[in-house]
Amino acid sequence: MTDTTSAFDQTTEASFGDYIALLKPRVMSLVVFTALAGLVVAPVAVHPFIAFMSILCIAIGGGASGALNMWWDSDIDAVMKRTKGRPVPAGRVTRQEALALGLTLSGFAVVMLGLAANWVAAGLLAFTIFFYAVVYTIWLKRSTPQNIVIGGAAGAFPPMIGWAVATGGVSLESVLMFALIFMWTPPHFWALALFMNDDYSNAGVPMLTVTHGRKATRVHILVYTLLLAPMALAIAATSIGGPIYLVTSLVLNLLFIRGALRIWRRDEDQAGADKYATEKKFFRFSLAYLFLHFVALMVQAGLAPYGLGGW
């Protein structure tokens, strides 16, 4: 990476909010939610204090990944409309500060999770941070249109970490929760790329829309959505599944497939005419899709003690 530190000299004093922004709180909230879901649905009860400390450490680890991402991507963030206001390209925080914060919080989060819960969970957290910061941000993001496919694994680990906090290991259930997020990530981000393609093109990021065009991206969204559905439904047959999750997943996947089909059928003239309204709707629904799957799992787990949960 070309050293662009001089391009982001600190021109204004950073506020506390700027350092919070470095942690990507929106992404952190998804990490916390899915990790909590993994912990809640696990078959082993966890002391509330240990659970709280574990989720806090996972949140800090997710935030550390965000800071490391902003450190490395400060040059391309400066030319993308949706990221140019971030603390580093805006000159409120230096790249060195972002790097120092990311490394410090990474070490703290991993060690504290190991001490609070167990070292299997801590090891998974450490690998997640490494995968997001090094494998995805530094390597894949600028080198291949498969960046979001492979790199999506980083966002899929949190429920596995939550499960490991409770059980001390990995199981079929946690692997399937990982697979749900892993397969959901490409259509989710490719939908965003369809209406934000100029940002990626200007920044030189080889997103699929840039390298293969929007038409090919529409096909990929449909294919990955069709592959996602059986992954999501498979969870219903495991110990954490049940009728509530099955019905929820069936409805959500039918709606998601319908949305993907609508995107696949559209051409650029249609999309341009309504300013990518269908693609934006699909992107918003994809957030609800993932959220409601994990809500259904937690509701299922909450009802289990009363004989109303699983099969």
ChimeraX attribute file (.defattr): number of C-alpha atoms within 10 A of each C-alpha:
attribute: neighborCount
match mode: 1-to-1
recipient: residues
	/A:1	7
	/A:2	6
	/A:3	9
	/A:4	13
	/A:5	17
	/A:6	10
	/A:7	15
	/A:8	19
	/A:9	16
	/A:10	18
	/A:11	11
	/A:12	10
	/A:13	10
	/A:14	15
	/A:15	12
	/A:16	8
	/A:17	9
	/A:18	15
	/A:19	18
	/A:20	13
	/A:21	18
	/A:22	25
	/A:23	26
	/A:24	19
	/A:25	15
	/A:26	10
	/A:27	15
	/A:28	20
	/A:29	14
	/A:30	18
	/A:31	25
	/A:32	22
	/A:33	19
	/A:34	26
	/A:35	26
	/A:36	25
	/A:37	25
	/A:38	28
	/A:39	28
	/A:40	22
	/A:41	26
	/A:42	25
	/A:43	13
	/A:44	13
	/A:45	12
	/A:46	16
	/A:47	9
	/A:48	9
	/A:49	10
	/A:50	16
	/A:51	20
	/A:52	14
	/A:53	17
	/A:54	31
	/A:55	23
	/A:56	16
	/A:57	25
	/A:58	29
	/A:59	24
	/A:60	23
	/A:61	30
	/A:62	31
	/A:63	29
	/A:64	30
	/A:65	32
	/A:66	24
	/A:67	30
	/A:68	27
	/A:69	23
	/A:70	28
	/A:71	27
	/A:72	21
	/A:73	20
	/A:74	24
	/A:75	21
	/A:76	18
	/A:77	23
	/A:78	20
	/A:79	18
	/A:80	17
	/A:81	13
	/A:82	11
	/A:83	18
	/A:84	16
	/A:85	15
	/A:86	19
	/A:87	26
	/A:88	33
	/A:89	27
	/A:90	20
	/A:91	21
	/A:92	20
	/A:93	24
	/A:94	22
	/A:95	27
	/A:96	12
	/A:97	15
	/A:98	25
	/A:99	18
	/A:100	15
	/A:101	20
	/A:102	27
	/A:103	17
	/A:104	13
	/A:105	20
	/A:106	25
	/A:107	14
	/A:108	14
	/A:109	25
	/A:110	25
	/A:111	18
	/A:112	18
	/A:113	26
	/A:114	18
	/A:115	14
	/A:116	19
	/A:117	20
	/A:118	19
	/A:119	19
	/A:120	18
	/A:121	28
	/A:122	26
	/A:123	17
	/A:124	19
	/A:125	28
	/A:126	19
	/A:127	15
	/A:128	23
	/A:129	26
	/A:130	17
	/A:131	21
	/A:132	23
	/A:133	24
	/A:134	18
	/A:135	17
	/A:136	22
	/A:137	23
	/A:138	17
	/A:139	15
	/A:140	20
	/A:141	20
	/A:142	17
	/A:143	15
	/A:144	16
	/A:145	18
	/A:146	16
	/A:147	21
	/A:148	22
	/A:149	20
	/A:150	19
	/A:151	23
	/A:152	21
	/A:153	20
	/A:154	25
	/A:155	22
	/A:156	25
	/A:157	26
	/A:158	33
	/A:159	30
	/A:160	27
	/A:161	31
	/A:162	30
	/A:163	28
	/A:164	26
	/A:165	31
	/A:166	24
	/A:167	20
	/A:168	15
	/A:169	16
	/A:170	15
	/A:171	12
	/A:172	11
	/A:173	23
	/A:174	25
	/A:175	16
	/A:176	20
	/A:177	25
	/A:178	24
	/A:179	19
	/A:180	23
	/A:181	23
	/A:182	22
	/A:183	23
	/A:184	26
	/A:185	24
	/A:186	25
	/A:187	26
	/A:188	23
	/A:189	17
	/A:190	24
	/A:191	27
	/A:192	17
	/A:193	22
	/A:194	25
	/A:195	19
	/A:196	16
	/A:197	20
	/A:198	15
	/A:199	19
	/A:200	20
	/A:201	17
	/A:202	13
	/A:203	16
	/A:204	14
	/A:205	21
	/A:206	19
	/A:207	25
	/A:208	24
	/A:209	24
	/A:210	20
	/A:211	14
	/A:212	12
	/A:213	13
	/A:214	21
	/A:215	16
	/A:216	13
	/A:217	24
	/A:218	25
	/A:219	16
	/A:220	18
	/A:221	24
	/A:222	22
	/A:223	16
	/A:224	19
	/A:225	24
	/A:226	18
	/A:227	13
	/A:228	23
	/A:229	20
	/A:230	14
	/A:231	19
	/A:232	24
	/A:233	21
	/A:234	16
	/A:235	25
	/A:236	23
	/A:237	15
	/A:238	14
	/A:239	15
	/A:240	22
	/A:241	23
	/A:242	21
	/A:243	16
	/A:244	18
	/A:245	26
	/A:246	20
	/A:247	13
	/A:248	18
	/A:249	26
	/A:250	16
	/A:251	11
	/A:252	21
	/A:253	20
	/A:254	13
	/A:255	16
	/A:256	22
	/A:257	20
	/A:258	15
	/A:259	21
	/A:260	25
	/A:261	18
	/A:262	15
	/A:263	23
	/A:264	19
	/A:265	12
	/A:266	15
	/A:267	12
	/A:268	12
	/A:269	10
	/A:270	13
	/A:271	16
	/A:272	11
	/A:273	9
	/A:274	9
	/A:275	13
	/A:276	21
	/A:277	14
	/A:278	18
	/A:279	24
	/A:280	15
	/A:281	12
	/A:282	25
	/A:283	22
	/A:284	14
	/A:285	17
	/A:286	22
	/A:287	13
	/A:288	12
	/A:289	21
	/A:290	20
	/A:291	14
	/A:292	16
	/A:293	22
	/A:294	23
	/A:295	16
	/A:296	21
	/A:297	26
	/A:298	23
	/A:299	17
	/A:300	22
	/A:301	23
	/A:302	15
	/A:303	13
	/A:304	16
	/A:305	10
	/A:306	8
	/A:307	9
	/A:308	15
	/A:309	20
	/A:310	20
	/A:311	15
